[in-house]
């Protein structure tokens, strides 16, 4: 749940800041030694593991969040991920 909310916050910040915003952030390969999947759609991010399923709404973005290093930027009023 915490990871889903963190990602939601990252995208909400990108949606509200000035043009040209760029930020890099890391997403861990596992959460407390538990494997999980990230699924990004135009309006949601889903974090799914054997322990649960968490879905949060996000501003519309182009691209997908993935494990490892991610870059989020706002260009031409559009949020791009990676």
Secondary structure by P-SEA (a helix, b strand, c coil): caaaaaaaaaaaaaaccccbbbbbbbbbcccccccbbbbbcccbbbbbcccbbbbbbbccccccccccbbbbbbcccccccc
